[in-house]
Amino acid sequence: MEAEDDQPAAGYRHGPPWVFKGSALYQLHLVKAATARAFVPKELRLVEAFGYTLGGMFLARYHDSPAGQFDELVVIAGIVWNPPTSCAWAARVLVNSAEACRHGRKEVGLPSHVAAFSQTEDSTLRNKPNNFLNILGMGSGFSKQENYRRIEIKEASGSSSRHLCNISLPLNGNL
């Protein structure tokens, strides 16, 4: 008989396809192929052009999933060729659910780690110059209120934690 930790969580027991409901932000970046290769297994071919591949990040907040409610940050090293198609290769996955972490590692083979996600909302007043009026010598500007959601992510390691990153998003979405 398997240990309790080896059993899939209730939501995962019925097997795929699993349904995740929530909101996400997917941001793509050009990544130097030499940097991305350090995170991709040698047997997979990195899709690249002119020394770059397409990497980035995926930030999600699931309000309903087989693991319940949780947050996830996936750092994407690049795109790999995995015949008959290509796919994004996750260099690191951070989740704030031990159950989601366990499932990602054991069932999907993801480099998942447990992390703490904390959010705060902030607003700043920004002065924006009016370049047209500056040209006319009537320099003027206007102020604009900008609201942000700041997300701080710390990796949990036993009883300690290590700061990993801060993400600042304009508050015009649901993430």
N, C-alpha and C positions, 0 to 999 in steps of 0.2 A: 504494500500500500504506500502511495506517495505521501510525502509530508504536506501539511496544510499549505505551506508557501509554494509548493509545486503545482497546486491546483489552480486552474484558470479562474479568474474572478467571475462572479455570477453572470455579468453581462457578456463575457467572452465565451462562455461554455458552449453556446450553440454554433460556434464557428463563424467564418466569414459568410457573407459580407457583413461587416460591422457598420453601423450607422453613427456618425458623429454630427451633432448639430451645434452650431455656434457661429462665430465670426472670425475672420482671419485677415491678415495683411501679408502679402507676398511681395517682397522687394528683391529685384534682380540686380546684380552687379557683375561687371567684367572682373574676372579673377585671373591672375597670371597662371598659366598652365603648370609651370614649375611649382608654384605654391599649392595648387589643387592636387597634384599628383601625390603629395605626401599623405593625403587622406584617402586615396582611392586604391583598392587592391590592384596589384600588378597585372592580374589576369584580365582586368577590365580596361577597355580602351577609352581614354578621355576624349570627348568631342571638343575639338579646339579649332580656332582660326586665328592666324597671325599671332600665335603665342598666348592666346587667351581662351578661356571657357566661360560659361555662364553660371555663376554661383549666386549666392544671396542669402536671404533669410525668410523664414515663414513663422509668423507669430500668430497664435490662435488662442481663443478663449472658447472652450466647449461648455455649453450649458446642459447638454445631454449627450452621453456617450456610454459605451459599455462599462467604462471605469467611473462613471458619474461626471460631476463637474470638475474640470481642471484646465490649467493653462499650459501652453507648450511653445517653446522656441526651438526651431530647427535651423541650424547653420548648414547651408548647402555649399559644399566644396566646389561642385561643378556638375556638368552633364557627362554621363558615361554612355557608351554604346553597349547595349545589352540585347543582342539580336533576339527578336526581330525589330526592336525599337530602342529608343534612348530614354534615359530617365535621370532624375536629379539624384545625386549621391549625398547623403547626409553625413557631414563630418562630426556633428555633435547634436544631440537632442536633449533638451532640458524640459522637465515636466514637474509640476507641483503635486503629483499623485504617485505614491509608491506603487499602487496597483497598475497605473498606466506605464510606469517605468519598467516594472517586472514584465508586463506583457510585451512592451516594445523590444526588450532585450531577448526574451525567451522565444516568443512566437514570430517576431518579424526580423530579428537580427539587427535592431537599431542600436547605435551607441548612446543609449538613454542614461540620464543621470537625474536624480531628484534635486530640485532647486526651489527656492522660495521666490515668489513673484509678489511684489508689493506695488500698489498704485497710488498715486496722488494726482490731484488736479490742480493746475496752476494757471494763472493768467498774467500776462504782461502787457504793458502799454508800449507800443512801438511807434516812434515818429518816422514817418515816411516822407522824404523830401519830394516836392513837386518839381521835377527837372525842367519842365517847360517854363514855370514861373521863375526859376533860377536863371534861365537864359535871358529872360526879359528884365532881370535885375529886381524882380519883385519876390525874391526868395521867400517861400512859404512852404509849409508842410502840413500834414494832417496826422493825427494820432489814430491808431487803430488798436482795438483791444483784441488780443490773440489768446485763446484758451488752449491749454495743452494737457494731455494726460502723460504723466511720467511713470514709466515702469522700471523698477529696479529689480534685477535678477541676481540672486546669490545662490551659489551651489552649496547644498547641504552635505556635510561630511561628518557623520557621527553627531557629536554635540556642538560642533563648530560650523561656521559657514564662511564662504569666501566670495567677496564681491566679484561678479563677472562683467556686468554691463548695465548701462542705463539706456532706455529708449524713450524718446520724446515724440509724441504723436499729436498732431492738431486735433482738437475735439470737434470733429464734424462727422464722426462715424460712431459705430457701436462697440468697437474693440475695447 
